[in-house]
Amino acid sequence: MNRLLKSPFMIALLAGVAIIVLAFLPAAWQALRGGAAAPSPAVDAPWNLQPRAGGVAVFGLELPGATLADAERRWGEELQLAVLAETGQPGALEGYVERFDSGGIGGKLLLATELDAATLQRLQRDTAAREPAGGTLWRYALRAVDRRALGATPLAGLTFIPAVNLDPATLRERFGEPEEVIAPGGRLEHWLYPARGLAIAVDSQGREVLQVVAPAEFERRLRAPLKAAASPAASSPG
């Protein structure tokens, strides 16, 4: 399975949600400063997901095409970057904006990238600091020089975790009916909007999670892993 979707950190964030397959690793990082310029709330709203030629724009970024440098310009030092890895593993380089206002809805924004194993291992060796992140998971903070050097690294996906629950009626009003629902009627449903590269985890007992990838990558990064994680009998058209 794609490393992006095997991240144990996001699984820990949504403890108890057995079939969730998310792309990012949450952390208890605090923003270092709050002065980064921000687009208007209307631009940041998750339902303001705009199709582009071969891609989609959301949260002030465009997939495919957006890079870590774009995210740095957007959030400055509010964007935390680190390699998160199990002991002895390459892990993944991921970004995290802890306090993100998405169209008037506060929450957390997670950004995923893909780097080769050799680069990830080098970043671990050259880390500015290493901190335990639970169990055998470690967080390797990037040096300033590495942040600059990795600016051209493309973003593979974005995840927004709202601070408040978004009920199904609100989601339908904002996004319309999903094209497909995985595990309908269960505690956790996955609403799929492949043309927009969007998957929404609708949790009847917890917070919703919105994931966005380039539409061309939707099957590989989101739908296929979610389908594989659920029982074959648990999927039906929406």
Disulfide bonds with the S-S distance in Angstrom:
none
